[in-house]
Amino acid sequence: MTNLVSDVISTVDTHAEQTALWYEGQDISYRAFWSQVRRFAGALRGRGIEPSDRVAIYLPNLPQYVVGFFGTLHAGGIVVPMNPQYKAREIEHLLADSEARVVLTLADLVPYVTQVKDETDVEHVVSVGDSDAAESFAAFLDSADDVSAPVERADDDVAVQPYTSGTTGTPKGVLLTHRNLAWDARAVSELMDGGVRSDDRFLGALPLFHIYGMTVTMLSTLFEGGSYYPLPEWDAQRALSLIERQQLTVMHGVPAMFNDLINQENATEADLSSLRFVNSGGSSLPIEVLERFEELYDAELYEGYGLTETSPVTHANQPGSRRPGSIGQPLDGVEAKIVDGAGEKLPPVERGPVEDDADLDSVTGELLVHGPNVMEGYADLPAANEGAFTERDGKRWFHTGDIGYYDEDGFFYVVDREKHMINTAGYNVYPREVEELLFEHPAVADAAVVGVPDERRGETVVAFVAPGGDVTPEEIKQYCLDTLAEYKHPRTVEFVEELPRTTTGKVQKFELRDSADQ
């Protein structure tokens, strides 16, 4: 393999005039798309970008994202995806830690980059839309000729460096290689009957900065000559309309998306009969949502599982082999096991799911995985890598931090996530990040953040605040919203006289969760 672009080069040669990208009524052929990729790569090289240099992409789902992604790889660079909901405070660490030299972003987001630029290695800012502080995307492409041959990269060279948070809430760069991503994209492609076909049309609802959207929609589509239909932001009505009008055939989403679809006023009128494969991931899919979706649209909804560190998919249900309530079986080539606190493999249950919580104590443990899609490691964090992996039986096992069990048929079930992480609508929120911001507020004396069950999002963020001055819950919510991505801000702020703590000063968060549930 030259690098991840080699498969798409083959696709371009075979399907040059077929639609690669469709956006707002415009068809972009593989030939036209790849011409822009080569020009983007040439512009990077013209500005001194060398192999392994980082290029940050700070965009919603747009055709320019896909061009920038493959253009960076074509030039031998490493892509650093950044959530376009992030603000200056949140991108500063990602840019500084990755040492990104170029940022591709929206004109509206350029001020956030400018605000932190002096604290990073960023040299060039490229803007989709007009900005006085950045070079326009069109001018950037026009500044270089096509570069026909991609830079040679080995299978084990790093291709993408997304960021995920550990239990401390500190963002960690995840080193994913060309092999990691290409292997997972191909494996996911084979989950549907006959694999991904060149006449498949994928709904691009999952954000491309997220590994789920990057691998299972963008890469899987373009590897096989399919067509990708990006949505810059989630809109259930727009998604229904796009599926119906454009006869889309594949949809990957998170549970909140499917819950939104089935709760639209016109849900019963929508015709989604063109869909031949529908998959949910990112967080646990409620059985009620699965059953209602299938009832409305006569389409099976499959559930899978993965993490940023595993490129992402490790487990999946698929046609002819599924069990509602399960994350599915490991992909061919991936090994998984459930271990106890001593690292010993636990035995399976006869058949899942296990309904009696009392029976779970003896069969649940941490989920560990091994396979060609598991990351190289965290960037420049040897201590974190030491804790993330266990060498056993000649294999390198990754600790997922998720608790579950499995049955004799090889179906796995996840019953809990890492101790403090909040999973809301498929996004991970680590309480410490929100808590640290709350403590910066002059009217907050003490604070703790927990996740509580939410029918739509899976979990929602709740902040408990001991006020130390004149402030209202609504002001606290707005304060968080002004600084953090929208999904991270507390939906509920409860004032308390003091937080429940242990004798060693640790907040007893289980008490807060219990009180929030009441």
TIFIMAR-274077 format. One record per residue (C-alpha): x, y, z; chain; residue in three letters. Coordinates in steps of 0.5 Angstrom, whole numbers, plus 500, padded with zeros to 3 digits. Example, Ala and Ser with C-alpha at 12.3 -4.5 7.8 and 13.67 -1.06 7.14 Angstrom:
% residues 2
+-----+-----+-----+----+-----+
:   x :   y :   z : ch :  aa :
+-----+-----+-----+----+-----+
: 525 : 491 : 516 :  A : Ala :
: 527 : 498 : 514 :  A : Ser :
+-----+-----+-----+----+-----+
//
This chain:
% residues 518
+-----+-----+-----+----+-----+
:   x :   y :   z : ch :  aa :
+-----+-----+-----+----+-----+
: 500 : 500 : 500 :  A : Met :
: 503 : 507 : 498 :  A : Thr :
: 498 : 510 : 503 :  A : Asn :
: 491 : 511 : 505 :  A : Leu :
: 490 : 514 : 498 :  A : Val :
: 492 : 508 : 494 :  A : Ser :
: 485 : 505 : 494 :  A : Asp :
: 482 : 511 : 492 :  A : Val :
: 486 : 512 : 486 :  A : Ile :
: 484 : 506 : 484 :  A : Ser :
: 477 : 508 : 485 :  A : Thr :
: 478 : 514 : 481 :  A : Val :
: 481 : 510 : 475 :  A : Asp :
: 475 : 506 : 475 :  A : Thr :
: 469 : 511 : 476 :  A : His :
: 472 : 517 : 474 :  A : Ala :
: 465 : 520 : 472 :  A : Glu :
: 461 : 517 : 478 :  A : Gln :
: 459 : 522 : 483 :  A : Thr :
: 464 : 522 : 489 :  A : Ala :
: 461 : 527 : 493 :  A : Leu :
: 454 : 530 : 493 :  A : Trp :
: 452 : 537 : 496 :  A : Tyr :
: 447 : 542 : 496 :  A : Glu :
: 445 : 539 : 489 :  A : Gly :
: 452 : 539 : 486 :  A : Gln :
: 455 : 533 : 484 :  A : Asp :
: 462 : 532 : 484 :  A : Ile :
: 465 : 527 : 480 :  A : Ser :
: 471 : 522 : 482 :  A : Tyr :
: 475 : 526 : 477 :  A : Arg :
: 474 : 533 : 479 :  A : Ala :
: 474 : 531 : 487 :  A : Phe :
: 481 : 528 : 486 :  A : Trp :
: 484 : 534 : 482 :  A : Ser :
: 482 : 538 : 488 :  A : Gln :
: 486 : 533 : 492 :  A : Val :
: 492 : 533 : 488 :  A : Arg :
: 492 : 541 : 488 :  A : Arg :
: 491 : 541 : 496 :  A : Phe :
: 497 : 537 : 496 :  A : Ala :
: 501 : 541 : 492 :  A : Gly :
: 499 : 547 : 496 :  A : Ala :
: 501 : 544 : 502 :  A : Leu :
: 508 : 542 : 499 :  A : Arg :
: 509 : 549 : 496 :  A : Gly :
: 508 : 552 : 503 :  A : Arg :
: 514 : 547 : 506 :  A : Gly :
: 509 : 541 : 509 :  A : Ile :
: 514 : 535 : 510 :  A : Glu :
: 512 : 528 : 511 :  A : Pro :
: 509 : 527 : 518 :  A : Ser :
: 507 : 534 : 519 :  A : Asp :
: 500 : 535 : 522 :  A : Arg :
: 495 : 539 : 518 :  A : Val :
: 489 : 540 : 523 :  A : Ala :
: 482 : 540 : 519 :  A : Ile :
: 477 : 544 : 523 :  A : Tyr :
: 470 : 544 : 519 :  A : Leu :
: 463 : 541 : 519 :  A : Pro :
: 462 : 536 : 514 :  A : Asn :
: 463 : 539 : 507 :  A : Leu :
: 466 : 537 : 501 :  A : Pro :
: 472 : 541 : 503 :  A : Gln :
: 473 : 537 : 509 :  A : Tyr :
: 474 : 531 : 504 :  A : Val :
: 479 : 534 : 500 :  A : Val :
: 483 : 537 : 505 :  A : Gly :
: 483 : 530 : 509 :  A : Phe :
: 486 : 526 : 502 :  A : Phe :
: 490 : 532 : 500 :  A : Gly :
: 494 : 532 : 507 :  A : Thr :
: 495 : 524 : 506 :  A : Leu :
: 497 : 525 : 499 :  A : His :
: 502 : 530 : 501 :  A : Ala :
: 505 : 525 : 506 :  A : Gly :
: 502 : 529 : 512 :  A : Gly :
: 498 : 527 : 518 :  A : Ile :
: 491 : 529 : 519 :  A : Val :
: 489 : 532 : 526 :  A : Val :
: 481 : 532 : 526 :  A : Pro :
: 478 : 538 : 530 :  A : Met :
: 471 : 539 : 532 :  A : Asn :
: 468 : 545 : 529 :  A : Pro :
: 463 : 546 : 535 :  A : Gln :
: 470 : 547 : 539 :  A : Tyr :
: 472 : 554 : 541 :  A : Lys :
: 479 : 557 : 542 :  A : Ala :
: 480 : 554 : 549 :  A : Arg :
: 479 : 547 : 547 :  A : Glu :
: 483 : 548 : 540 :  A : Ile :
: 489 : 551 : 543 :  A : Glu :
: 491 : 544 : 547 :  A : His :
: 490 : 540 : 540 :  A : Leu :
: 494 : 545 : 536 :  A : Leu :
: 499 : 546 : 541 :  A : Ala :
: 500 : 538 : 542 :  A : Asp :
: 500 : 536 : 535 :  A : Ser :
: 504 : 541 : 533 :  A : Glu :
: 500 : 542 : 527 :  A : Ala :
: 503 : 547 : 522 :  A : Arg :
: 496 : 548 : 517 :  A : Val :
: 489 : 549 : 519 :  A : Val :
: 483 : 548 : 514 :  A : Leu :
: 477 : 551 : 517 :  A : Thr :
: 471 : 556 : 516 :  A : Leu :
: 471 : 563 : 516 :  A : Ala :
: 467 : 564 : 522 :  A : Asp :
: 472 : 559 : 526 :  A : Leu :
: 478 : 563 : 524 :  A : Val :
: 478 : 568 : 530 :  A : Pro :
: 478 : 562 : 534 :  A : Tyr :
: 485 : 560 : 531 :  A : Val :
: 487 : 567 : 531 :  A : Thr :
: 486 : 567 : 538 :  A : Gln :
: 491 : 562 : 540 :  A : Val :
: 496 : 562 : 534 :  A : Lys :
: 501 : 565 : 537 :  A : Asp :
: 501 : 559 : 543 :  A : Glu :
: 502 : 554 : 537 :  A : Thr :
: 506 : 552 : 531 :  A : Asp :
: 500 : 554 : 526 :  A : Val :
: 503 : 558 : 520 :  A : Glu :
: 498 : 557 : 515 :  A : His :
: 490 : 558 : 516 :  A : Val :
: 486 : 556 : 510 :  A : Val :
: 479 : 559 : 510 :  A : Ser :
: 472 : 556 : 507 :  A : Val :
: 469 : 563 : 506 :  A : Gly :
: 472 : 569 : 506 :  A : Asp :
: 476 : 572 : 512 :  A : Ser :
: 481 : 577 : 512 :  A : Asp :
: 486 : 573 : 517 :  A : Ala :
: 486 : 567 : 512 :  A : Ala :
: 487 : 565 : 505 :  A : Glu :
: 481 : 562 : 502 :  A : Ser :
: 480 : 555 : 500 :  A : Phe :
: 480 : 557 : 493 :  A : Ala :
: 486 : 561 : 492 :  A : Ala :
: 490 : 555 : 496 :  A : Phe :
: 488 : 550 : 491 :  A : Leu :
: 489 : 555 : 485 :  A : Asp :
: 496 : 556 : 488 :  A : Ser :
: 499 : 550 : 486 :  A : Ala :
: 499 : 545 : 480 :  A : Asp :
: 496 : 538 : 480 :  A : Asp :
: 501 : 533 : 484 :  A : Val :
: 500 : 526 : 481 :  A : Ser :
: 504 : 522 : 485 :  A : Ala :
: 502 : 521 : 493 :  A : Pro :
: 508 : 521 : 498 :  A : Val :
: 510 : 514 : 499 :  A : Glu :
: 508 : 512 : 506 :  A : Arg :
: 509 : 505 : 510 :  A : Ala :
: 503 : 501 : 512 :  A : Asp :
: 505 : 503 : 520 :  A : Asp :
: 506 : 510 : 519 :  A : Asp :
: 501 : 515 : 522 :  A : Val :
: 495 : 517 : 518 :  A : Ala :
: 491 : 521 : 523 :  A : Val :
: 491 : 524 : 530 :  A : Gln :
: 484 : 525 : 533 :  A : Pro :
: 484 : 527 : 540 :  A : Tyr :
: 480 : 523 : 545 :  A : Thr :
: 480 : 524 : 553 :  A : Ser :
: 482 : 520 : 558 :  A : Gly :
: 479 : 519 : 565 :  A : Thr :
: 482 : 525 : 567 :  A : Thr :
: 479 : 529 : 562 :  A : Gly :
: 486 : 531 : 558 :  A : Thr :
: 485 : 530 : 551 :  A : Pro :
: 490 : 525 : 548 :  A : Lys :
: 492 : 525 : 541 :  A : Gly :
: 491 : 518 : 538 :  A : Val :
: 496 : 515 : 533 :  A : Leu :
: 492 : 511 : 528 :  A : Leu :
: 496 : 508 : 522 :  A : Thr :
: 494 : 507 : 515 :  A : His :
: 494 : 500 : 516 :  A : Arg :
: 489 : 501 : 522 :  A : Asn :
: 484 : 505 : 518 :  A : Leu :
: 484 : 502 : 512 :  A : Ala :
: 483 : 495 : 515 :  A : Trp :
: 477 : 497 : 519 :  A : Asp :
: 474 : 501 : 513 :  A : Ala :
: 474 : 495 : 509 :  A : Arg :
: 472 : 490 : 515 :  A : Ala :
: 466 : 495 : 516 :  A : Val :
: 464 : 495 : 508 :  A : Ser :
: 464 : 487 : 509 :  A : Glu :
: 458 : 488 : 514 :  A : Leu :
: 453 : 489 : 509 :  A : Met :
: 450 : 484 : 504 :  A : Asp :
: 455 : 484 : 498 :  A : Gly :
: 459 : 489 : 501 :  A : Gly :
: 459 : 496 : 499 :  A : Val :
: 457 : 497 : 492 :  A : Arg :
: 459 : 503 : 487 :  A : Ser :
: 452 : 504 : 487 :  A : Asp :
: 451 : 505 : 494 :  A : Asp :
: 449 : 512 : 497 :  A : Arg :
: 451 : 514 : 504 :  A : Phe :
: 448 : 519 : 508 :  A : Leu :
: 454 : 523 : 511 :  A : Gly :
: 450 : 525 : 518 :  A : Ala :
: 456 : 523 : 523 :  A : Leu :
: 461 : 528 : 523 :  A : Pro :
: 467 : 527 : 520 :  A : Leu :
: 472 : 529 : 526 :  A : Phe :
: 469 : 523 : 529 :  A : His :
: 473 : 517 : 528 :  A : Ile :
: 466 : 513 : 527 :  A : Tyr :
: 464 : 518 : 521 :  A : Gly :
: 471 : 518 : 518 :  A : Met :
: 472 : 511 : 517 :  A : Thr :
: 465 : 508 : 516 :  A : Val :
: 462 : 513 : 512 :  A : Thr :
: 467 : 517 : 508 :  A : Met :
: 473 : 512 : 508 :  A : Leu :
: 468 : 506 : 506 :  A : Ser :
: 464 : 510 : 501 :  A : Thr :
: 470 : 512 : 497 :  A : Leu :
: 474 : 506 : 497 :  A : Phe :
: 469 : 502 : 494 :  A : Glu :
: 467 : 508 : 489 :  A : Gly :
: 460 : 510 : 492 :  A : Gly :
: 457 : 516 : 493 :  A : Ser :
: 458 : 521 : 500 :  A : Tyr :
: 452 : 526 : 501 :  A : Tyr :
: 455 : 530 : 507 :  A : Pro :
: 450 : 534 : 512 :  A : Leu :
: 454 : 539 : 515 :  A : Pro :
: 450 : 539 : 522 :  A : Glu :
: 444 : 534 : 524 :  A : Trp :
: 437 : 536 : 522 :  A : Asp :
: 432 : 530 : 522 :  A : Ala :
: 428 : 533 : 517 :  A : Gln :
: 433 : 534 : 512 :  A : Arg :
: 436 : 527 : 513 :  A : Ala :
: 429 : 524 : 512 :  A : Leu :
: 428 : 528 : 506 :  A : Ser :
: 435 : 527 : 503 :  A : Leu :
: 434 : 519 : 504 :  A : Ile :
: 428 : 520 : 500 :  A : Glu :
: 429 : 524 : 495 :  A : Arg :
: 436 : 522 : 493 :  A : Gln :
: 434 : 514 : 494 :  A : Gln :
: 440 : 514 : 499 :  A : Leu :
: 442 : 506 : 501 :  A : Thr :
: 446 : 507 : 507 :  A : Val :
: 446 : 510 : 514 :  A : Met :
: 450 : 510 : 520 :  A : His :
: 448 : 514 : 526 :  A : Gly :
: 448 : 514 : 533 :  A : Val :
: 442 : 513 : 538 :  A : Pro :
: 440 : 520 : 538 :  A : Ala :
: 439 : 521 : 531 :  A : Met :
: 435 : 515 : 530 :  A : Phe :
: 430 : 517 : 536 :  A : Asn :
: 430 : 524 : 533 :  A : Asp :
: 427 : 520 : 526 :  A : Leu :
: 422 : 516 : 529 :  A : Ile :
: 419 : 522 : 533 :  A : Asn :
: 418 : 527 : 527 :  A : Gln :
: 411 : 529 : 526 :  A : Glu :
: 412 : 526 : 519 :  A : Asn :
: 415 : 520 : 521 :  A : Ala :
: 410 : 515 : 519 :  A : Thr :
: 410 : 518 : 512 :  A : Glu :
: 417 : 518 : 510 :  A : Ala :
: 419 : 513 : 505 :  A : Asp :
: 426 : 510 : 507 :  A : Leu :
: 425 : 504 : 503 :  A : Ser :
: 431 : 505 : 499 :  A : Ser :
: 436 : 504 : 505 :  A : Leu :
: 439 : 497 : 505 :  A : Arg :
: 443 : 498 : 511 :  A : Phe :
: 442 : 502 : 517 :  A : Val :
: 447 : 502 : 523 :  A : Asn :
: 448 : 505 : 530 :  A : Ser :
: 454 : 506 : 534 :  A : Gly :
: 457 : 511 : 539 :  A : Gly :
: 453 : 509 : 545 :  A : Ser :
: 448 : 504 : 547 :  A : Ser :
: 442 : 503 : 543 :  A : Leu :
: 435 : 503 : 547 :  A : Pro :
: 431 : 497 : 545 :  A : Ile :
: 425 : 501 : 544 :  A : Glu :
: 428 : 506 : 539 :  A : Val :
: 430 : 500 : 535 :  A : Leu :
: 424 : 496 : 535 :  A : Glu :
: 420 : 503 : 533 :  A : Arg :
: 425 : 504 : 527 :  A : Phe :
: 424 : 498 : 524 :  A : Glu :
: 416 : 498 : 525 :  A : Glu :
: 416 : 505 : 521 :  A : Leu :
: 421 : 503 : 516 :  A : Tyr :
: 421 : 496 : 515 :  A : Asp :
: 429 : 496 : 515 :  A : Ala :
: 433 : 492 : 520 :  A : Glu :
: 437 : 497 : 525 :  A : Leu :
: 444 : 494 : 527 :  A : Tyr :
: 448 : 496 : 533 :  A : Glu :
: 456 : 496 : 533 :  A : Gly :
: 461 : 498 : 538 :  A : Tyr :
: 468 : 501 : 537 :  A : Gly :
: 473 : 507 : 540 :  A : Leu :
: 477 : 512 : 537 :  A : Thr :
: 483 : 508 : 539 :  A : Glu :
: 480 : 502 : 535 :  A : Thr :
: 479 : 506 : 528 :  A : Ser :
: 473 : 505 : 531 :  A : Pro :
: 469 : 499 : 530 :  A : Val :
: 471 : 492 : 534 :  A : Thr :
: 464 : 489 : 534 :  A : His :
: 458 : 489 : 530 :  A : Ala :
: 451 : 486 : 529 :  A : Asn :
: 450 : 484 : 521 :  A : Gln :
: 445 : 481 : 517 :  A : Pro :
: 444 : 474 : 519 :  A : Gly :
: 448 : 475 : 525 :  A : Ser :
: 445 : 479 : 530 :  A : Arg :
: 442 : 480 : 537 :  A : Arg :
: 438 : 486 : 540 :  A : Pro :
: 441 : 489 : 546 :  A : Gly :
: 448 : 486 : 544 :  A : Ser :
: 454 : 490 : 541 :  A : Ile :
: 455 : 484 : 536 :  A : Gly :
: 461 : 479 : 535 :  A : Gln :
: 468 : 481 : 534 :  A : Pro :
: 470 : 483 : 527 :  A : Leu :
: 473 : 478 : 523 :  A : Asp :
: 481 : 479 : 525 :  A : Gly :
: 479 : 482 : 532 :  A : Val :
: 480 : 478 : 538 :  A : Glu :
: 476 : 480 : 544 :  A : Ala :
: 475 : 478 : 552 :  A : Lys :
: 472 : 480 : 558 :  A : Ile :
: 477 : 480 : 564 :  A : Val :
: 477 : 480 : 572 :  A : Asp :
: 481 : 485 : 576 :  A : Gly :
: 487 : 480 : 576 :  A : Ala :
: 487 : 480 : 568 :  A : Gly :
: 484 : 473 : 568 :  A : Glu :
: 479 : 471 : 562 :  A : Lys :
: 472 : 470 : 565 :  A : Leu :
: 467 : 465 : 562 :  A : Pro :
: 461 : 466 : 558 :  A : Pro :
: 454 : 466 : 560 :  A : Val :
: 450 : 461 : 556 :  A : Glu :
: 446 : 466 : 552 :  A : Arg :
: 445 : 474 : 553 :  A : Gly :
: 442 : 479 : 555 :  A : Pro :
: 442 : 477 : 562 :  A : Val :
: 436 : 481 : 565 :  A : Glu :
: 438 : 480 : 572 :  A : Asp :
: 443 : 485 : 575 :  A : Asp :
: 444 : 480 : 581 :  A : Ala :
: 447 : 475 : 576 :  A : Asp :
: 452 : 480 : 572 :  A : Leu :
: 457 : 481 : 578 :  A : Asp :
: 460 : 474 : 577 :  A : Ser :
: 460 : 475 : 569 :  A : Val :
: 462 : 482 : 568 :  A : Thr :
: 469 : 485 : 567 :  A : Gly :
: 473 : 489 : 563 :  A : Glu :
: 473 : 489 : 555 :  A : Leu :
: 480 : 488 : 552 :  A : Leu :
: 481 : 488 : 545 :  A : Val :
: 487 : 486 : 540 :  A : His :
: 487 : 487 : 532 :  A : Gly :
: 490 : 490 : 526 :  A : Pro :
: 485 : 496 : 528 :  A : Asn :
: 488 : 498 : 535 :  A : Val :
: 492 : 504 : 535 :  A : Met :
: 499 : 505 : 535 :  A : Glu :
: 499 : 509 : 542 :  A : Gly :
: 497 : 516 : 545 :  A : Tyr :
: 502 : 521 : 542 :  A : Ala :
: 508 : 522 : 547 :  A : Asp :
: 504 : 519 : 553 :  A : Leu :
: 508 : 513 : 555 :  A : Pro :
: 505 : 513 : 562 :  A : Ala :
: 498 : 513 : 558 :  A : Ala :
: 500 : 508 : 554 :  A : Asn :
: 503 : 503 : 559 :  A : Glu :
: 496 : 503 : 562 :  A : Gly :
: 492 : 502 : 556 :  A : Ala :
: 496 : 496 : 554 :  A : Phe :
: 497 : 489 : 557 :  A : Thr :
: 502 : 484 : 554 :  A : Glu :
: 499 : 477 : 554 :  A : Arg :
: 500 : 471 : 550 :  A : Asp :
: 504 : 474 : 545 :  A : Gly :
: 499 : 479 : 544 :  A : Lys :
: 498 : 487 : 545 :  A : Arg :
: 491 : 488 : 549 :  A : Trp :
: 488 : 494 : 549 :  A : Phe :
: 484 : 496 : 555 :  A : His :
: 477 : 499 : 553 :  A : Thr :
: 475 : 501 : 560 :  A : Gly :
: 468 : 499 : 558 :  A : Asp :
: 465 : 493 : 563 :  A : Ile :
: 461 : 488 : 560 :  A : Gly :
: 460 : 480 : 559 :  A : Tyr :
: 459 : 475 : 553 :  A : Tyr :
: 455 : 469 : 551 :  A : Asp :
: 457 : 462 : 548 :  A : Glu :
: 455 : 465 : 541 :  A : Asp :
: 460 : 470 : 541 :  A : Gly :
: 456 : 476 : 542 :  A : Phe :
: 458 : 481 : 547 :  A : Phe :
: 454 : 486 : 551 :  A : Tyr :
: 457 : 493 : 555 :  A : Val :
: 453 : 494 : 561 :  A : Val :
: 457 : 500 : 564 :  A : Asp :
: 462 : 505 : 561 :  A : Arg :
: 468 : 508 : 565 :  A : Glu :
: 467 : 511 : 572 :  A : Lys :
: 466 : 518 : 570 :  A : His :
: 465 : 519 : 563 :  A : Met :
: 459 : 522 : 560 :  A : Ile :
: 456 : 519 : 553 :  A : Asn :
: 451 : 524 : 551 :  A : Thr :
: 448 : 523 : 544 :  A : Ala :
: 455 : 519 : 542 :  A : Gly :
: 460 : 524 : 544 :  A : Tyr :
: 464 : 523 : 550 :  A : Asn :
: 464 : 529 : 556 :  A : Val :
: 469 : 528 : 561 :  A : Tyr :
: 466 : 532 : 568 :  A : Pro :
: 473 : 534 : 570 :  A : Arg :
: 473 : 539 : 564 :  A : Glu :
: 467 : 542 : 565 :  A : Val :
: 468 : 542 : 573 :  A : Glu :
: 475 : 546 : 572 :  A : Glu :
: 471 : 551 : 568 :  A : Leu :
: 466 : 552 : 573 :  A : Leu :
: 471 : 553 : 578 :  A : Phe :
: 474 : 559 : 574 :  A : Glu :
: 467 : 562 : 575 :  A : His :
: 468 : 568 : 581 :  A : Pro :
: 461 : 566 : 584 :  A : Ala :
: 462 : 558 : 584 :  A : Val :
: 465 : 556 : 591 :  A : Ala :
: 464 : 548 : 589 :  A : Asp :
: 462 : 544 : 583 :  A : Ala :
: 461 : 537 : 581 :  A : Ala :
: 459 : 534 : 574 :  A : Val :
: 455 : 528 : 573 :  A : Val :
: 451 : 524 : 567 :  A : Gly :
: 444 : 522 : 568 :  A : Val :
: 440 : 518 : 564 :  A : Pro :
: 436 : 521 : 558 :  A : Asp :
: 431 : 518 : 553 :  A : Glu :
: 434 : 522 : 547 :  A : Arg :
: 441 : 523 : 548 :  A : Arg :
: 443 : 516 : 553 :  A : Gly :
: 446 : 521 : 558 :  A : Glu :
: 445 : 528 : 559 :  A : Thr :
: 450 : 533 : 563 :  A : Val :
: 448 : 535 : 570 :  A : Val :
: 452 : 540 : 574 :  A : Ala :
: 451 : 541 : 582 :  A : Phe :
: 454 : 548 : 584 :  A : Val :
: 455 : 551 : 591 :  A : Ala :
: 454 : 558 : 589 :  A : Pro :
: 459 : 563 : 593 :  A : Gly :
: 456 : 569 : 590 :  A : Gly :
: 450 : 572 : 586 :  A : Asp :
: 449 : 568 : 580 :  A : Val :
: 443 : 564 : 577 :  A : Thr :
: 443 : 557 : 574 :  A : Pro :
: 441 : 560 : 567 :  A : Glu :
: 447 : 564 : 568 :  A : Glu :
: 452 : 558 : 570 :  A : Ile :
: 449 : 554 : 564 :  A : Lys :
: 450 : 560 : 559 :  A : Gln :
: 457 : 561 : 562 :  A : Tyr :
: 459 : 554 : 560 :  A : Cys :
: 455 : 555 : 553 :  A : Leu :
: 460 : 561 : 551 :  A : Asp :
: 466 : 557 : 552 :  A : Thr :
: 465 : 550 : 551 :  A : Leu :
: 462 : 546 : 545 :  A : Ala :
: 454 : 545 : 546 :  A : Glu :
: 454 : 538 : 547 :  A : Tyr :
: 458 : 539 : 553 :  A : Lys :
: 454 : 544 : 557 :  A : His :
: 450 : 542 : 563 :  A : Pro :
: 443 : 542 : 561 :  A : Arg :
: 441 : 542 : 568 :  A : Thr :
: 444 : 546 : 574 :  A : Val :
: 442 : 545 : 581 :  A : Glu :
: 445 : 549 : 587 :  A : Phe :
: 447 : 545 : 593 :  A : Val :
: 449 : 548 : 600 :  A : Glu :
: 455 : 543 : 600 :  A : Glu :
: 457 : 537 : 596 :  A : Leu :
: 457 : 530 : 599 :  A : Pro :
: 464 : 528 : 600 :  A : Arg :
: 468 : 522 : 603 :  A : Thr :
: 473 : 523 : 609 :  A : Thr :
: 479 : 524 : 604 :  A : Thr :
: 475 : 530 : 600 :  A : Gly :
: 473 : 526 : 594 :  A : Lys :
: 466 : 528 : 591 :  A : Val :
: 461 : 522 : 592 :  A : Gln :
: 458 : 522 : 585 :  A : Lys :
: 453 : 516 : 586 :  A : Phe :
: 449 : 521 : 591 :  A : Glu :
: 449 : 526 : 586 :  A : Leu :
: 447 : 522 : 580 :  A : Arg :
: 441 : 519 : 585 :  A : Asp :
: 439 : 525 : 587 :  A : Ser :
: 439 : 528 : 580 :  A : Ala :
: 434 : 522 : 578 :  A : Asp :
: 429 : 523 : 583 :  A : Gln :
+-----+-----+-----+----+-----+
//
